[in-house]
Amino acid sequence: MNIITLTLQLPEGFQLPEAARTEVSVRNAAGAQISASGGQGSNMAPKEAVAQQPWQYRFLVDPKTTPVGEKLSVKAQAYQGDTALFLDTEQAFTWDGSNQHVDIPLSLAPASLAETVQAPAFGS
C-alpha cells in the first residue's frame, strides 16, 4: 500500500468557519470512488488560524488494484450550512506509483466571496 497526501490549499487569507462541514472524495479514471471522507480524525480540515495550517487529506492506494500512471480525480468541498464555499471543480493528478504528495489549490465560490464582504453593522 502507498500513501498519497493531498494538501488542499485554501485561498490566501481564508479561514474555514468553525461550523464548516468538509468533504473530500477521490475517484479513479473509471469513475469509481477509491477514497472519501467527511473530514474526520487526521483528515480534518483546520478551522483555527494557527499559521495558516494546511488542510491535508491522506489515503491509501493499493498497487494491486491501481496501476502506476492511473489518473486520479479529487473533489474537495466545505459547506457552511447548505452553502458550498469553494468552486465545484474536480482536479486530476497522475499516481507515480509511490508515496506521493499533491497540492490541490481551492478557489472560493462566488457566494462565498460575497459572504466575506460584510456591510458595517450599526447599533447593537
N, C-alpha and C positions, 0 to 999 in steps of 0.2 A: 504494500500500500504506500502511496505517496501523499504528502500533504500539500495542498495548494492554499496559499494565504492571499486573500484579496484585501487590499487596502482601499476602502471606499472613501474617496477624498471629498469631504464636504466643501461647499463653496467657501471661499475666504471670508472670514468674519462671521460665518453662520454657525449657530449652535442649535442642536436639536432641542426642542421643547421637552420639559420634564415628562409630560404626558404622551409624548410621541410613541407610536407603535411602529416597529420596524420589521421589514420582511426582506429576505434575500432568497433568490432561487437560482439554480444553475441547471442548464439543460445541455445535452449533447447535440451533435449535428442532426440526429434523427428526431430531435424534439423531446426526447424522454428526460424527465426530471431526474437528476442524479444527486441533488442536494437541495435542501430547503430549510429555512429557519425562521422562526418568529423573533429572532434576536435574543435568545436566552443564553444564560451561562457565559462562557468565554467569548461567544459571538455577539454579545450585547453591544449595541451602539452606545458611545459615550454621550452623556447628557449634561456633563459639567465641563466648564471651560478650563480644564487643567492643561495648560499649554497646548490647546487645540489638539487634544488626543485624537489619534486616528481611529476610524471605525474599521475594525478588521474582522473578516469572516474567514474561518478556516474549515476546510472539508477534505475528506479523503477521496482519492482516485485509485481504483483498482486496475493495475496494468493488464490484468487478465481479461477485463471487460471493456477497457477504454484504451484504444490504440494510441501510440505516440503520434503526435500530429493531429489528433482529434480537435476539431473546433468546438469550444465550449462557449455558451452564451450565458451572461449574467444579467439578472434584473434585480435591482435594489430599490426599495421604496421605504419612505417613512410617512406616517399619517398622523395628522393632528385632528382627532375626531374622524370625520369621513373625508377630509381634505388631504389629497396627495401633496407632499411637499416638494418632490423632485419630478423632473420631466419623466414621462413614462417611456423610457427607451431601454433596449437591450444592447449590451456591449459584448463583443466577442473577443476571445483570445485563443491561441493555439497551445495545447498542452505540449510541453517539451519533453515529457517522459520522466521527469524527475520531480523532486520537491520544488515548487515554483512559487514566486511572488509576483503578483499582478496588481498594478494600480488601476483603479476604476474611478475616473472623475465623475462627480454628480453635478447636475445643474438644477437650479431652483425652477419649479413650475411657475408660470405667470401668476397664479393665485397666491402662491407663497411670497412672491416678490411684493405683491400688493399688500399682503398682511404684515410685512416687515416695516412698511412705512406707515406710522400711526399718526393720526391727527392729534394735535395737542388737546389735553383734557383741561377743562375749566371747572373750578369748584371742586367739591369733594362729595 
